[in-house]
Amino acid sequence: MKKLTDWVKKSQKLNNSEPTDDQSSIQKNLTLSLQKIKEDIGKSPDVMVREITIGNEKKTKMACIYIDGLVDKHYVHEFILNPLLFSIREADIDESNLSEESLYEILQKYSLTIGELSCIETYEEVYDTVLSGDSVIILDGETKGYAIGTKGWEGRGVEEPSTEQVVRGPKEGFTETIRVNTALIRRRIRDKSLIFENLQLGKRSKTDISIAYMEDIVDEKIVKEVKNRLSKISIDTILEGGYIEELIQDETYSPFPTIYNTERPDVVVGGLMEGRVAILVDGTPFVLMVPALFVHFMQSSEDYYQRADIASLIRILRFTAFLLSILIPSSYIAVTTFHQEMLPTALLVSLSAQREGVPFPAVVEAIIMELTFEVLREAGLRMPKAIGSAISIVGALVIGQSAVEAGLISATMVIVVSLTAICSFVIPKFNMSIATRMLRFGFMILAATFGLFGIILGLVGLVHHMTSLRSFGIPYMAPFGPIITSDLKDTVIRRSIKNLDTRPRLENQKDINRIDISDGETINPPKQLEGDQNEEK
């Protein structure tokens, strides 16, 4: 301890207590430094400044700064304050190694035992560190400090995703803590090629962002484009991934989403292994993935946990439901208004009898019912869970039955709207379901104006719009347009796992093969043993 005291005397003679010329740099005088820090961020009671001293004969002042509620107090007390006050006195320090900057080396080697340790030299770094949940120590007579990782705020644990539930598959979902989310991905990919690149967005919120990709699989052009678009974001606050999604998307005026979001780690891992890039945002359980194609929104992680024939049947149902959710109301309007000759006579007589007392044309009737259902669905989402489903069900039954009995709506229209709603629920992704709800009204207006010709015209325009979309340079309708035959094996029909031997060609240009050809024999069913064949004979 005497050696440390002698060093303190030497260092205090060399150090000047006057502030530095650069006002952004930490001043040598600890009192002045703490005064500035308290003026800038210390007005709130949760900012804690703990001043301590080391040495016996000649004291050296030191301060530990952190925010109560963002740090783990156990870490601060056991691994910072306690070592600084007691452990450093027991350190055997060689006097020949003492120098003007050696006290920080002594703290790093003999006292501070936390792994996350970095040097900071400006007040801005102090503020960013403290506001991020870490702690800072500053010494009297020094123009730098230490940033110590002590994050420990309360967070939600890993739970089952509420928006992407599956019958078979992992039940883990992302949380609002970015480090927990990166760990969930690391658990599933134990490969050195998995890269995480960190940055901060938001001038005031300074939200932590992490870009994840497989270095030996992903197309470098996609990674470069993601970084370029993120670097152009200039906004004061990022509260959720939706901010970033809207700022970096390819097409603003389109009902179709061009960026995929999920709260399932297995979905992100599957996307990374295909050559896609994941964007993790601190404070939200939803992870963004790019590029996002139309077929991705019609797929579910459970498709790969079932047999190929079952998964293919479910996918066919999804694509069929997508078309039906758009075309059922418009087709009903077109046929009943312009093309009655297409209906069988018995059905036409039944529909005419139902609509005899309805005062509105078919298009007005359909719009009223669709708007009513959308209001009920939105009310069910915003109500408390205990009564939300009950309100939506009772509201739909009461309003639908009462409207039919009052003669305002025909019974057939209630059936049409119900089928449309059920078909929209089949689509796995909620944002794609919203796109069908928006398109539905446009097709109803076209059907009321031009009949079936209007519907065909709308379909042509829809296909033209979808084929013109891009997601980070990749055609939105790939592999249908342009047609890539090798990638069609995992679209509407999913082939068996052993036949999914290549990755999508537009999303990666490096490691195309999923399955090593030399190891292909291990995937085939085992041949019957010779002994079993003899027993059968």
Buried (B, 14 or more C-beta within 10 A) or exposed (E): BEBBBBBBEEBEEEBEEEBEEEEEBBBBBBEBBBEBBEEEBBEEEEBBBBBBEBBEEBEBBBBBBBBEEBBBEEBBEEBBBEBBBEBBBEBEBEEEEBEEEBBBEBBEEBBBBBEEEEEBBBBEBBBBBBBBBBBBBBBBBBBBBBBBBBBBEEEEEBEEBEBBEBEEBBEBBBBBBBBBBBEBBBEBBEEEEBBBEEEBBBEEBBBBBBBBBBEBBBBEEBBEBBBEBBEEBEBEEBEBBBBBBEBBBBBEEBBBBBBBBBBBBBBBBBBBBBBBBBBBBBBBBBBBBBBBBBBBBBBBBBBBBBEBEEBBEBBEEBBEBBEBBBBBBBBBBBBBBBEEEEBEEEEBEBBEEBBEEBEBBBBEBBBBBBEBBBEBBEEBEEBEEEEBEEBBEEBBEEBBEEBBEEEBBBBBBBEBBBBBBEBBEBBBBBBBBBBBBEBBBBBBBBBBBBBBBBBEBBBEEBEEBBBEBEBBEBBBBBBBBEEBEEBBBBBBBBBEEBEBBBBBBBBBBEBBEBBEEEEEEEEEEEEEEEEEEEEEE
